Amino acid sequence: MTNTEKLKDLIVDVFLIDPKEFHPDLKREQIETWDSLGVVSLAVGVQETFGQHFTQDEAIGITGIRDVIGILEARGISFDE
Amino acid sequence: MGQTPRSARVPPDPLFVGPTTHWYDTMNLLIEHSSQESLPDLDRHWASAQTFAYAHEKSAAAVPWLRGISEQLPPPYRQHHFCLLTSGSTGAPKLVIGRKENSEELAWVLHAAQHSEPVRETIVALPLTYCYAFVNQWLWSRVMHRKLVLTSGFAKPELFRDALRSARDAMLCLVGPQAALLRNTFGGDRFPGVIRLHFAGGRFPQEQLPALHEMFPNAAIFNNYGCAEALPRLTLRRAEDGESASDIGSPLPGVQLKCGEAGELLFLSQYRCVAQIDDRGFHPLAPEEWIPNGDLVRDDGNGHWRLLGRAGEVFKRYGEKIALPQVLSSVNRQWHGQVACYREKDSAGEDGYVLVLSPQPSSENLQGLMQVFRSSHPRTHWPLRIESAATLPLHSNGKVDSLALQSMENRSLLWRQRI
């Protein structure tokens, strides 16, 4: 499973979106279930799936899927698959 | 029974073989091995002046307790009364004591309120030791001289199906969780001979009404809300007179309801138990004493009352109130199998719950269910986990055994909140 597929599964699972809705440019405001508890769930999921912790500032500052990918790429996780 | 010489009395051991009746000094004990077997004794005990207790054989663990507490029954209660063994969600045994005359009066009230003159027979699918089945099925039939058709319910589905197929102007009483079992076991069958279908004991299966009307095309369907302490009925609602499973309808004649300060249901009833015995001893109830039954309710102001859940089913999670019956109502819009839940805290120590489905849902079913949560409930209302099991553990009365549910093996994890 590629990292993009792992991230897709995680986003679908955490925010209960339809898999068909997923795309990397999805913004936080486009997902009504991306609330404050959702941020916590996403952070826990990223730790479980990719072994990476978000800092509090990173978690709060995420505005969409691209930001999640950007943080993980900065830590050496590739999404060029 | 009161004149039985001591020398003729049957010793109480062994309790679960041989005769179904055991004599104690203060009352008789009748054990229900099967409804068929205990029925003649039950008739005899009801006709007798002496008080009797009636317990299911699955209550074996409580029988020594019964023997111990029987001495606590004061002399005025040793005649003209009956005792049913019940237990709450804690599993602690409790004996509810009713007056025979009052319960017979309730049967007449129910008969009139539910327009049951056309009913000719009662199909029994619940153990008669269960308060609801005892009064709403056995006693009501006895008072009206109806034919009683005994079955073992879903324990022997073929015999149950035969009874339903052979029904002639019949009444059937079930508990809410059995609606899904009906569909899963007899789906596609039609039983036109059943003309009254009653539900009590747990959530009313409002979402299953279209399917139930297909199976029972001639049946009037009723919500028979009540509790063991009420022996057993408090309210009545014809299914079509409300749109929500939580609508329990209006109080029966002779019953008054009120809402306590914490939203708890309190009731006065001419037919309720007159005393209880539990681990703390004998508790007589004064005629004017309002009794709490552990449910939270709201007066809708239109004569109907609304059930918000058991006290333990309404709680706050991250400051937001959750009423599990409302969540289950959403689940049942999408999922037509059995569903149950149990309480659990999350890793942050916040209250939550786990949803258990049976049988295993398809991935499409699960996806549909998740979309219901997404569209109808905030994240705080979502379960901590969704699990599935081949079957749910049930009490002998058909209700889900919540304690066994939490500890049962072979549950599959379908989804979990990452928190």
Interface residues (C-beta under 8 A of the other chain):
Chain A: D13 V14 F15 L16 I17 D18 E32 T33 D35 L37 G38 V40 S41 L42 V44 G45 E48
Chain B: Y318 Q367 M370 Q371 F373 R374 P378 R379 T380 W382 W415 Q417 R418 I419
